[in-house]
Amino acid sequence: MPRIELAYFAQPGEQPGRRVETRATSVSTAAALHEELCAAYGFALPAGQIRVAVNAAFRPWNRRLKEGDHAVFIAPVSGG
């Protein structure tokens, strides 16, 4: 099972109670990983309302994941 380094910003970080983690997963895409995290942590925001970056670049949700990838889930933020 590949191990993926995860980071969460804004609301997604509040739900698991941590901002970073390493997760072993059997899923193969960023979209499937998001679904897995929704089931595990109850993320309230659907994939259509957040962005995913893999290895420091925004990627499509069908991006295949591999061992050691660093994925970041970024919710919309506001402020000034």
PyMOL Python script that loads the backbone (N, CA, C, O; Angstrom):
from pymol import cmd

cmd.read_pdbstr("""\
ATOM      1  N   MET A   1       0.834  -1.176   0.000  1.00  0.00           N
ATOM      2  CA  MET A   1       0.000   0.000   0.000  1.00  0.00           C
ATOM      3  C   MET A   1       0.882   1.243   0.000  1.00  0.00           C
ATOM      4  O   MET A   1       1.739   1.386   0.872  1.00  0.00           O
ATOM      5  N   PRO A   2       0.687   2.148  -0.964  1.00  0.00           N
ATOM      6  CA  PRO A   2       1.495   3.364  -0.966  1.00  0.00           C
ATOM      7  C   PRO A   2       1.189   4.247   0.238  1.00  0.00           C
ATOM      8  O   PRO A   2       0.067   4.289   0.742  1.00  0.00           O
ATOM      9  N   ARG A   3       2.216   4.939   0.671  1.00  0.00           N
ATOM     10  CA  ARG A   3       2.059   5.907   1.757  1.00  0.00           C
ATOM     11  C   ARG A   3       2.113   7.294   1.142  1.00  0.00           C
ATOM     12  O   ARG A   3       3.060   7.639   0.434  1.00  0.00           O
ATOM     13  N   ILE A   4       1.082   8.087   1.421  1.00  0.00           N
ATOM     14  CA  ILE A   4       0.944   9.429   0.873  1.00  0.00           C
ATOM     15  C   ILE A   4       1.075  10.434   2.017  1.00  0.00           C
ATOM     16  O   ILE A   4       0.451  10.280   3.067  1.00  0.00           O
ATOM     17  N   GLU A   5       1.882  11.448   1.802  1.00  0.00           N
ATOM     18  CA  GLU A   5       1.997  12.544   2.771  1.00  0.00           C
ATOM     19  C   GLU A   5       0.841  13.505   2.500  1.00  0.00           C
ATOM     20  O   GLU A   5       0.654  13.949   1.367  1.00  0.00           O
ATOM     21  N   LEU A   6       0.070  13.825   3.529  1.00  0.00           N
ATOM     22  CA  LEU A   6      -1.102  14.687   3.365  1.00  0.00           C
ATOM     23  C   LEU A   6      -0.963  15.953   4.187  1.00  0.00           C
ATOM     24  O   LEU A   6      -0.381  15.949   5.272  1.00  0.00           O
ATOM     25  N   ALA A   7      -1.506  17.037   3.653  1.00  0.00           N
ATOM     26  CA  ALA A   7      -1.614  18.290   4.390  1.00  0.00           C
ATOM     27  C   ALA A   7      -3.004  18.854   4.115  1.00  0.00           C
ATOM     28  O   ALA A   7      -3.535  18.726   3.012  1.00  0.00           O
ATOM     29  N   TYR A   8      -3.577  19.476   5.129  1.00  0.00           N
ATOM     30  CA  TYR A   8      -4.922  20.034   5.015  1.00  0.00           C
ATOM     31  C   TYR A   8      -4.870  21.499   5.399  1.00  0.00           C
ATOM     32  O   TYR A   8      -4.218  21.872   6.375  1.00  0.00           O
ATOM     33  N   PHE A   9      -5.560  22.331   4.626  1.00  0.00           N
ATOM     34  CA  PHE A   9      -5.636  23.753   4.924  1.00  0.00           C
ATOM     35  C   PHE A   9      -7.088  24.153   5.103  1.00  0.00           C
ATOM     36  O   PHE A   9      -7.984  23.587   4.476  1.00  0.00           O
ATOM     37  N   ALA A  10      -7.310  25.134   5.963  1.00  0.00           N
ATOM     38  CA  ALA A  10      -8.639  25.675   6.243  1.00  0.00           C
ATOM     39  C   ALA A  10      -9.553  24.580   6.801  1.00  0.00           C
ATOM     40  O   ALA A  10      -9.120  23.778   7.628  1.00  0.00           O
ATOM     41  N   GLN A  11     -10.800  24.540   6.360  1.00  0.00           N
ATOM     42  CA  GLN A  11     -11.781  23.619   6.940  1.00  0.00           C
ATOM     43  C   GLN A  11     -11.369  22.148   6.912  1.00  0.00           C
ATOM     44  O   GLN A  11     -11.590  21.463   7.910  1.00  0.00           O
ATOM     45  N   PRO A  12     -10.789  21.621   5.841  1.00  0.00           N
ATOM     46  CA  PRO A  12     -10.407  20.203   5.874  1.00  0.00           C
ATOM     47  C   PRO A  12      -9.447  19.850   7.018  1.00  0.00           C
ATOM     48  O   PRO A  12      -9.451  18.709   7.480  1.00  0.00           O
ATOM     49  N   GLY A  13      -8.644  20.780   7.474  1.00  0.00           N
ATOM     50  CA  GLY A  13      -7.735  20.507   8.584  1.00  0.00           C
ATOM     51  C   GLY A  13      -8.420  20.441   9.930  1.00  0.00           C
ATOM     52  O   GLY A  13      -7.902  19.834  10.867  1.00  0.00           O
ATOM     53  N   GLU A  14      -9.583  21.063  10.031  1.00  0.00           N
ATOM     54  CA  GLU A  14     -10.310  21.057  11.294  1.00  0.00           C
ATOM     55  C   GLU A  14     -10.971  19.708  11.548  1.00  0.00           C
ATOM     56  O   GLU A  14     -11.068  19.277  12.697  1.00  0.00           O
ATOM     57  N   GLN A  15     -11.421  19.045  10.510  1.00  0.00           N
ATOM     58  CA  GLN A  15     -12.193  17.821  10.698  1.00  0.00           C
ATOM     59  C   GLN A  15     -11.367  16.633  11.175  1.00  0.00           C
ATOM     60  O   GLN A  15     -11.829  15.914  12.060  1.00  0.00           O
ATOM     61  N   PRO A  16     -10.167  16.381  10.640  1.00  0.00           N
ATOM     62  CA  PRO A  16      -9.399  15.266  11.208  1.00  0.00           C
ATOM     63  C   PRO A  16      -8.668  15.653  12.491  1.00  0.00           C
ATOM     64  O   PRO A  16      -8.124  14.791  13.181  1.00  0.00           O
ATOM     65  N   GLY A  17      -8.655  16.951  12.813  1.00  0.00           N
ATOM     66  CA  GLY A  17      -7.974  17.393  14.027  1.00  0.00           C
ATOM     67  C   GLY A  17      -6.468  17.463  13.871  1.00  0.00           C
ATOM     68  O   GLY A  17      -5.744  17.479  14.867  1.00  0.00           O
ATOM     69  N   ARG A  18      -5.987  17.505  12.648  1.00  0.00           N
ATOM     70  CA  ARG A  18      -4.553  17.626  12.388  1.00  0.00           C
ATOM     71  C   ARG A  18      -4.368  18.314  11.052  1.00  0.00           C
ATOM     72  O   ARG A  18      -5.274  18.332  10.219  1.00  0.00           O
ATOM     73  N   ARG A  19      -3.212  18.870  10.855  1.00  0.00           N
ATOM     74  CA  ARG A  19      -2.909  19.563   9.602  1.00  0.00           C
ATOM     75  C   ARG A  19      -2.070  18.712   8.656  1.00  0.00           C
ATOM     76  O   ARG A  19      -2.057  18.958   7.450  1.00  0.00           O
ATOM     77  N   VAL A  20      -1.373  17.716   9.189  1.00  0.00           N
ATOM     78  CA  VAL A  20      -0.547  16.838   8.356  1.00  0.00           C
ATOM     79  C   VAL A  20      -0.667  15.405   8.856  1.00  0.00           C
ATOM     80  O   VAL A  20      -0.954  15.163  10.028  1.00  0.00           O
ATOM     81  N   GLU A  21      -0.443  14.468   7.954  1.00  0.00           N
ATOM     82  CA  GLU A  21      -0.389  13.057   8.325  1.00  0.00           C
ATOM     83  C   GLU A  21       0.223  12.270   7.172  1.00  0.00           C
ATOM     84  O   GLU A  21       0.261  12.743   6.036  1.00  0.00           O
ATOM     85  N   THR A  22       0.691  11.091   7.468  1.00  0.00           N
ATOM     86  CA  THR A  22       1.108  10.131   6.454  1.00  0.00           C
ATOM     87  C   THR A  22       0.076   9.022   6.484  1.00  0.00           C
ATOM     88  O   THR A  22      -0.225   8.473   7.545  1.00  0.00           O
ATOM     89  N   ARG A  23      -0.466   8.690   5.319  1.00  0.00           N
ATOM     90  CA  ARG A  23      -1.555   7.716   5.265  1.00  0.00           C
ATOM     91  C   ARG A  23      -1.217   6.616   4.259  1.00  0.00           C
ATOM     92  O   ARG A  23      -0.864   6.889   3.112  1.00  0.00           O
ATOM     93  N   ALA A  24      -1.329   5.397   4.705  1.00  0.00           N
ATOM     94  CA  ALA A  24      -1.224   4.253   3.797  1.00  0.00           C
ATOM     95  C   ALA A  24      -2.602   4.054   3.180  1.00  0.00           C
ATOM     96  O   ALA A  24      -3.604   4.023   3.894  1.00  0.00           O
ATOM     97  N   THR A  25      -2.654   3.922   1.876  1.00  0.00           N
ATOM     98  CA  THR A  25      -3.939   3.825   1.200  1.00  0.00           C
ATOM     99  C   THR A  25      -3.854   2.882   0.008  1.00  0.00           C
ATOM    100  O   THR A  25      -2.795   2.722  -0.598  1.00  0.00           O
ATOM    101  N   SER A  26      -4.962   2.272  -0.314  1.00  0.00           N
ATOM    102  CA  SER A  26      -5.009   1.394  -1.485  1.00  0.00           C
ATOM    103  C   SER A  26      -5.631   2.097  -2.685  1.00  0.00           C
ATOM    104  O   SER A  26      -5.710   1.511  -3.765  1.00  0.00           O
ATOM    105  N   VAL A  27      -6.074   3.338  -2.521  1.00  0.00           N
ATOM    106  CA  VAL A  27      -6.700   4.056  -3.635  1.00  0.00           C
ATOM    107  C   VAL A  27      -5.629   4.525  -4.619  1.00  0.00           C
ATOM    108  O   VAL A  27      -4.453   4.632  -4.269  1.00  0.00           O
ATOM    109  N   SER A  28      -6.050   4.802  -5.851  1.00  0.00           N
ATOM    110  CA  SER A  28      -5.063   5.134  -6.873  1.00  0.00           C
ATOM    111  C   SER A  28      -5.134   6.566  -7.388  1.00  0.00           C
ATOM    112  O   SER A  28      -4.224   7.006  -8.090  1.00  0.00           O
ATOM    113  N   THR A  29      -6.197   7.307  -7.057  1.00  0.00           N
ATOM    114  CA  THR A  29      -6.316   8.676  -7.566  1.00  0.00           C
ATOM    115  C   THR A  29      -6.589   9.657  -6.432  1.00  0.00           C
ATOM    116  O   THR A  29      -6.982   9.271  -5.332  1.00  0.00           O
ATOM    117  N   ALA A  30      -6.371  10.932  -6.729  1.00  0.00           N
ATOM    118  CA  ALA A  30      -6.659  11.977  -5.746  1.00  0.00           C
ATOM    119  C   ALA A  30      -8.145  11.994  -5.400  1.00  0.00           C
ATOM    120  O   ALA A  30      -8.505  12.212  -4.244  1.00  0.00           O
ATOM    121  N   ALA A  31      -9.007  11.770  -6.383  1.00  0.00           N
ATOM    122  CA  ALA A  31     -10.454  11.750  -6.131  1.00  0.00           C
ATOM    123  C   ALA A  31     -10.820  10.619  -5.170  1.00  0.00           C
ATOM    124  O   ALA A  31     -11.593  10.825  -4.234  1.00  0.00           O
ATOM    125  N   ALA A  32     -10.276   9.439  -5.395  1.00  0.00           N
ATOM    126  CA  ALA A  32     -10.570   8.303  -4.518  1.00  0.00           C
ATOM    127  C   ALA A  32     -10.005   8.541  -3.121  1.00  0.00           C
ATOM    128  O   ALA A  32     -10.608   8.128  -2.130  1.00  0.00           O
ATOM    129  N   LEU A  33      -8.859   9.200  -3.034  1.00  0.00           N
ATOM    130  CA  LEU A  33      -8.300   9.529  -1.726  1.00  0.00           C
ATOM    131  C   LEU A  33      -9.209  10.502  -0.998  1.00  0.00           C
ATOM    132  O   LEU A  33      -9.426  10.362   0.205  1.00  0.00           O
ATOM    133  N   HIS A  34      -9.743  11.486  -1.708  1.00  0.00           N
ATOM    134  CA  HIS A  34     -10.679  12.431  -1.088  1.00  0.00           C
ATOM    135  C   HIS A  34     -11.908  11.691  -0.566  1.00  0.00           C
ATOM    136  O   HIS A  34     -12.373  11.971   0.539  1.00  0.00           O
ATOM    137  N   GLU A  35     -12.434  10.756  -1.344  1.00  0.00           N
ATOM    138  CA  GLU A  35     -13.590   9.962  -0.894  1.00  0.00           C
ATOM    139  C   GLU A  35     -13.248   9.157   0.361  1.00  0.00           C
ATOM    140  O   GLU A  35     -14.054   9.061   1.286  1.00  0.00           O
ATOM    141  N   GLU A  36     -12.051   8.584   0.380  1.00  0.00           N
ATOM    142  CA  GLU A  36     -11.613   7.822   1.550  1.00  0.00           C
ATOM    143  C   GLU A  36     -11.539   8.723   2.786  1.00  0.00           C
ATOM    144  O   GLU A  36     -11.951   8.328   3.877  1.00  0.00           O
ATOM    145  N   LEU A  37     -11.014   9.927   2.605  1.00  0.00           N
ATOM    146  CA  LEU A  37     -10.900  10.864   3.724  1.00  0.00           C
ATOM    147  C   LEU A  37     -12.267  11.374   4.169  1.00  0.00           C
ATOM    148  O   LEU A  37     -12.484  11.611   5.357  1.00  0.00           O
ATOM    149  N   CYS A  38     -13.192  11.545   3.219  1.00  0.00           N
ATOM    150  CA  CYS A  38     -14.567  11.933   3.585  1.00  0.00           C
ATOM    151  C   CYS A  38     -15.191  10.877   4.491  1.00  0.00           C
ATOM    152  O   CYS A  38     -15.836  11.205   5.487  1.00  0.00           O
ATOM    153  N   ALA A  39     -14.995   9.613   4.140  1.00  0.00           N
ATOM    154  CA  ALA A  39     -15.546   8.522   4.945  1.00  0.00           C
ATOM    155  C   ALA A  39     -14.864   8.451   6.309  1.00  0.00           C
ATOM    156  O   ALA A  39     -15.516   8.186   7.319  1.00  0.00           O
ATOM    157  N   ALA A  40     -13.556   8.685   6.339  1.00  0.00           N
ATOM    158  CA  ALA A  40     -12.803   8.569   7.591  1.00  0.00           C
ATOM    159  C   ALA A  40     -13.027   9.751   8.521  1.00  0.00           C
ATOM    160  O   ALA A  40     -13.129   9.578   9.736  1.00  0.00           O
ATOM    161  N   TYR A  41     -13.105  10.953   7.957  1.00  0.00           N
ATOM    162  CA  TYR A  41     -13.136  12.169   8.785  1.00  0.00           C
ATOM    163  C   TYR A  41     -14.411  12.979   8.648  1.00  0.00           C
ATOM    164  O   TYR A  41     -14.606  13.943   9.388  1.00  0.00           O
ATOM    165  N   GLY A  42     -15.284  12.611   7.720  1.00  0.00           N
ATOM    166  CA  GLY A  42     -16.523  13.353   7.548  1.00  0.00           C
ATOM    167  C   GLY A  42     -16.327  14.724   6.929  1.00  0.00           C
ATOM    168  O   GLY A  42     -17.020  15.675   7.292  1.00  0.00           O
ATOM    169  N   PHE A  43     -15.386  14.837   5.995  1.00  0.00           N
ATOM    170  CA  PHE A  43     -15.194  16.129   5.334  1.00  0.00           C
ATOM    171  C   PHE A  43     -16.528  16.644   4.815  1.00  0.00           C
ATOM    172  O   PHE A  43     -17.283  15.904   4.184  1.00  0.00           O
ATOM    173  N   ALA A  44     -16.813  17.895   5.076  1.00  0.00           N
ATOM    174  CA  ALA A  44     -18.084  18.476   4.664  1.00  0.00           C
ATOM    175  C   ALA A  44     -18.057  18.996   3.237  1.00  0.00           C
ATOM    176  O   ALA A  44     -19.100  19.065   2.587  1.00  0.00           O
ATOM    177  N   LEU A  45     -16.883  19.364   2.740  1.00  0.00           N
ATOM    178  CA  LEU A  45     -16.802  19.949   1.400  1.00  0.00           C
ATOM    179  C   LEU A  45     -16.575  18.878   0.341  1.00  0.00           C
ATOM    180  O   LEU A  45     -15.659  18.065   0.463  1.00  0.00           O
ATOM    181  N   PRO A  46     -17.406  18.877  -0.699  1.00  0.00           N
ATOM    182  CA  PRO A  46     -17.197  17.930  -1.787  1.00  0.00           C
ATOM    183  C   PRO A  46     -15.986  18.339  -2.622  1.00  0.00           C
ATOM    184  O   PRO A  46     -15.518  19.475  -2.537  1.00  0.00           O
ATOM    185  N   ALA A  47     -15.492  17.422  -3.414  1.00  0.00           N
ATOM    186  CA  ALA A  47     -14.311  17.678  -4.238  1.00  0.00           C
ATOM    187  C   ALA A  47     -14.500  18.893  -5.141  1.00  0.00           C
ATOM    188  O   ALA A  47     -13.531  19.598  -5.425  1.00  0.00           O
ATOM    189  N   GLY A  48     -15.704  19.150  -5.591  1.00  0.00           N
ATOM    190  CA  GLY A  48     -15.961  20.289  -6.470  1.00  0.00           C
ATOM    191  C   GLY A  48     -15.753  21.641  -5.811  1.00  0.00           C
ATOM    192  O   GLY A  48     -15.683  22.662  -6.495  1.00  0.00           O
ATOM    193  N   GLN A  49     -15.653  21.655  -4.484  1.00  0.00           N
ATOM    194  CA  GLN A  49     -15.478  22.922  -3.769  1.00  0.00           C
ATOM    195  C   GLN A  49     -14.071  23.101  -3.210  1.00  0.00           C
ATOM    196  O   GLN A  49     -13.786  24.114  -2.572  1.00  0.00           O
ATOM    197  N   ILE A  50     -13.199  22.142  -3.438  1.00  0.00           N
ATOM    198  CA  ILE A  50     -11.823  22.279  -2.973  1.00  0.00           C
ATOM    199  C   ILE A  50     -10.874  21.953  -4.117  1.00  0.00           C
ATOM    200  O   ILE A  50     -11.286  21.436  -5.156  1.00  0.00           O
ATOM    201  N   ARG A  51      -9.609  22.258  -3.914  1.00  0.00           N
ATOM    202  CA  ARG A  51      -8.580  21.943  -4.913  1.00  0.00           C
ATOM    203  C   ARG A  51      -7.615  20.939  -4.315  1.00  0.00           C
ATOM    204  O   ARG A  51      -7.454  20.858  -3.097  1.00  0.00           O
ATOM    205  N   VAL A  52      -6.981  20.180  -5.181  1.00  0.00           N
ATOM    206  CA  VAL A  52      -5.954  19.251  -4.728  1.00  0.00           C
ATOM    207  C   VAL A  52      -4.648  19.612  -5.431  1.00  0.00           C
ATOM    208  O   VAL A  52      -4.613  19.859  -6.636  1.00  0.00           O
ATOM    209  N   ALA A  53      -3.590  19.635  -4.649  1.00  0.00           N
ATOM    210  CA  ALA A  53      -2.252  19.808  -5.200  1.00  0.00           C
ATOM    211  C   ALA A  53      -1.466  18.550  -4.863  1.00  0.00           C
ATOM    212  O   ALA A  53      -1.529  18.049  -3.740  1.00  0.00           O
ATOM    213  N   VAL A  54      -0.735  18.051  -5.833  1.00  0.00           N
ATOM    214  CA  VAL A  54       0.114  16.880  -5.624  1.00  0.00           C
ATOM    215  C   VAL A  54       1.532  17.288  -6.007  1.00  0.00           C
ATOM    216  O   VAL A  54       1.791  17.754  -7.116  1.00  0.00           O
ATOM    217  N   ASN A  55       2.435  17.100  -5.060  1.00  0.00           N
ATOM    218  CA  ASN A  55       3.838  17.454  -5.264  1.00  0.00           C
ATOM    219  C   ASN A  55       3.997  18.911  -5.699  1.00  0.00           C
ATOM    220  O   ASN A  55       4.721  19.227  -6.643  1.00  0.00           O
ATOM    221  N   ALA A  56       3.289  19.790  -4.970  1.00  0.00           N
ATOM    222  CA  ALA A  56       3.410  21.250  -5.081  1.00  0.00           C
ATOM    223  C   ALA A  56       2.821  21.859  -6.350  1.00  0.00           C
ATOM    224  O   ALA A  56       3.178  22.981  -6.710  1.00  0.00           O
ATOM    225  N   ALA A  57       1.933  21.151  -7.030  1.00  0.00           N
ATOM    226  CA  ALA A  57       1.264  21.713  -8.207  1.00  0.00           C
ATOM    227  C   ALA A  57      -0.199  21.290  -8.202  1.00  0.00           C
ATOM    228  O   ALA A  57      -0.514  20.144  -7.884  1.00  0.00           O
ATOM    229  N   PHE A  58      -1.096  22.213  -8.552  1.00  0.00           N
ATOM    230  CA  PHE A  58      -2.496  21.838  -8.662  1.00  0.00           C
ATOM    231  C   PHE A  58      -2.634  20.772  -9.739  1.00  0.00           C
ATOM    232  O   PHE A  58      -2.031  20.866 -10.809  1.00  0.00           O
ATOM    233  N   ARG A  59      -3.433  19.764  -9.440  1.00  0.00           N
ATOM    234  CA  ARG A  59      -3.601  18.636 -10.356  1.00  0.00           C
ATOM    235  C   ARG A  59      -5.081  18.331 -10.542  1.00  0.00           C
ATOM    236  O   ARG A  59      -5.898  18.731  -9.713  1.00  0.00           O
ATOM    237  N   PRO A  60      -5.438  17.633 -11.610  1.00  0.00           N
ATOM    238  CA  PRO A  60      -6.821  17.184 -11.763  1.00  0.00           C
ATOM    239  C   PRO A  60      -7.115  16.076 -10.754  1.00  0.00           C
ATOM    240  O   PRO A  60      -6.206  15.406 -10.263  1.00  0.00           O
ATOM    241  N   TRP A  61      -8.384  15.900 -10.458  1.00  0.00           N
ATOM    242  CA  TRP A  61      -8.792  14.906  -9.473  1.00  0.00           C
ATOM    243  C   TRP A  61      -8.486  13.478  -9.910  1.00  0.00           C
ATOM    244  O   TRP A  61      -8.402  12.585  -9.067  1.00  0.00           O
ATOM    245  N   ASN A  62      -8.320  13.249 -11.196  1.00  0.00           N
ATOM    246  CA  ASN A  62      -8.020  11.888 -11.655  1.00  0.00           C
ATOM    247  C   ASN A  62      -6.510  11.607 -11.651  1.00  0.00           C
ATOM    248  O   ASN A  62      -6.069  10.583 -12.172  1.00  0.00           O
ATOM    249  N   ARG A  63      -5.737  12.498 -11.076  1.00  0.00           N
ATOM    250  CA  ARG A  63      -4.271  12.324 -10.973  1.00  0.00           C
ATOM    251  C   ARG A  63      -3.982  11.044 -10.209  1.00  0.00           C
ATOM    252  O   ARG A  63      -4.493  10.854  -9.105  1.00  0.00           O
ATOM    253  N   ARG A  64      -3.168  10.161 -10.783  1.00  0.00           N
ATOM    254  CA  ARG A  64      -2.785   8.905 -10.119  1.00  0.00           C
ATOM    255  C   ARG A  64      -1.760   9.219  -9.041  1.00  0.00           C
ATOM    256  O   ARG A  64      -0.875  10.053  -9.233  1.00  0.00           O
ATOM    257  N   LEU A  65      -1.888   8.550  -7.915  1.00  0.00           N
ATOM    258  CA  LEU A  65      -0.988   8.742  -6.785  1.00  0.00           C
ATOM    259  C   LEU A  65       0.010   7.600  -6.705  1.00  0.00           C
ATOM    260  O   LEU A  65      -0.278   6.472  -7.104  1.00  0.00           O
ATOM    261  N   LYS A  66       1.189   7.914  -6.183  1.00  0.00           N
ATOM    262  CA  LYS A  66       2.202   6.876  -6.011  1.00  0.00           C
ATOM    263  C   LYS A  66       2.913   7.090  -4.677  1.00  0.00           C
ATOM    264  O   LYS A  66       2.788   8.145  -4.054  1.00  0.00           O
ATOM    265  N   GLU A  67       3.643   6.096  -4.260  1.00  0.00           N
ATOM    266  CA  GLU A  67       4.391   6.115  -3.007  1.00  0.00           C
ATOM    267  C   GLU A  67       5.180   7.418  -2.867  1.00  0.00           C
ATOM    268  O   GLU A  67       5.905   7.827  -3.774  1.00  0.00           O
ATOM    269  N   GLY A  68       5.018   8.056  -1.709  1.00  0.00           N
ATOM    270  CA  GLY A  68       5.782   9.253  -1.401  1.00  0.00           C
ATOM    271  C   GLY A  68       5.214  10.549  -1.934  1.00  0.00           C
ATOM    272  O   GLY A  68       5.771  11.614  -1.667  1.00  0.00           O
ATOM    273  N   ASP A  69       4.107  10.494  -2.692  1.00  0.00           N
ATOM    274  CA  ASP A  69       3.497  11.737  -3.151  1.00  0.00           C
ATOM    275  C   ASP A  69       3.068  12.574  -1.958  1.00  0.00           C
ATOM    276  O   ASP A  69       2.760  12.048  -0.888  1.00  0.00           O
ATOM    277  N   HIS A  70       3.053  13.872  -2.156  1.00  0.00           N
ATOM    278  CA  HIS A  70       2.599  14.814  -1.135  1.00  0.00           C
ATOM    279  C   HIS A  70       1.330  15.471  -1.671  1.00  0.00           C
ATOM    280  O   HIS A  70       1.380  16.211  -2.654  1.00  0.00           O
ATOM    281  N   ALA A  71       0.205  15.203  -1.034  1.00  0.00           N
ATOM    282  CA  ALA A  71      -1.083  15.753  -1.485  1.00  0.00           C
ATOM    283  C   ALA A  71      -1.571  16.779  -0.471  1.00  0.00           C
ATOM    284  O   ALA A  71      -1.466  16.580   0.739  1.00  0.00           O
ATOM    285  N   VAL A  72      -2.104  17.876  -0.990  1.00  0.00           N
ATOM    286  CA  VAL A  72      -2.639  18.942  -0.161  1.00  0.00           C
ATOM    287  C   VAL A  72      -4.054  19.228  -0.613  1.00  0.00           C
ATOM    288  O   VAL A  72      -4.302  19.425  -1.802  1.00  0.00           O
ATOM    289  N   PHE A  73      -4.993  19.252   0.335  1.00  0.00           N
ATOM    290  CA  PHE A  73      -6.383  19.572   0.041  1.00  0.00           C
ATOM    291  C   PHE A  73      -6.637  20.990   0.521  1.00  0.00           C
ATOM    292  O   PHE A  73      -6.458  21.294   1.701  1.00  0.00           O
ATOM    293  N   ILE A  74      -7.057  21.863  -0.400  1.00  0.00           N
ATOM    294  CA  ILE A  74      -7.161  23.289  -0.111  1.00  0.00           C
ATOM    295  C   ILE A  74      -8.598  23.742  -0.336  1.00  0.00           C
ATOM    296  O   ILE A  74      -9.120  23.673  -1.449  1.00  0.00           O
ATOM    297  N   ALA A  75      -9.225  24.204   0.738  1.00  0.00           N
ATOM    298  CA  ALA A  75     -10.584  24.725   0.665  1.00  0.00           C
ATOM    299  C   ALA A  75     -10.527  26.210   0.342  1.00  0.00           C
ATOM    300  O   ALA A  75      -9.496  26.854   0.539  1.00  0.00           O
ATOM    301  N   PRO A  76     -11.638  26.756  -0.156  1.00  0.00           N
ATOM    302  CA  PRO A  76     -11.664  28.193  -0.399  1.00  0.00           C
ATOM    303  C   PRO A  76     -11.449  28.953   0.906  1.00  0.00           C
ATOM    304  O   PRO A  76     -11.955  28.554   1.955  1.00  0.00           O
ATOM    305  N   VAL A  77     -10.714  30.022   0.838  1.00  0.00           N
ATOM    306  CA  VAL A  77     -10.486  30.861   2.017  1.00  0.00           C
ATOM    307  C   VAL A  77     -10.864  32.288   1.673  1.00  0.00           C
ATOM    308  O   VAL A  77     -10.845  32.687   0.508  1.00  0.00           O
ATOM    309  N   SER A  78     -11.202  33.037   2.679  1.00  0.00           N
ATOM    310  CA  SER A  78     -11.506  34.454   2.476  1.00  0.00           C
ATOM    311  C   SER A  78     -10.778  35.246   3.547  1.00  0.00           C
ATOM    312  O   SER A  78     -10.271  34.693   4.522  1.00  0.00           O
ATOM    313  N   GLY A  79     -10.741  36.483   3.351  1.00  0.00           N
ATOM    314  CA  GLY A  79     -10.070  37.341   4.329  1.00  0.00           C
ATOM    315  C   GLY A  79      -9.421  38.491   3.613  1.00  0.00           C
ATOM    316  O   GLY A  79      -9.545  38.653   2.399  1.00  0.00           O
ATOM    317  N   GLY A  80      -8.743  39.265   4.374  1.00  0.00           N
ATOM    318  CA  GLY A  80      -8.140  40.416   3.724  1.00  0.00           C
ATOM    319  C   GLY A  80      -6.959  40.931   4.448  1.00  0.00           C
ATOM    320  O   GLY A  80      -6.345  41.906   4.014  1.00  0.00           O
TER     321      GLY A  80
END
""", "prot")
cmd.dss("prot")
cmd.show_as("cartoon", "prot")
cmd.util.cbc("prot")
cmd.orient("prot")
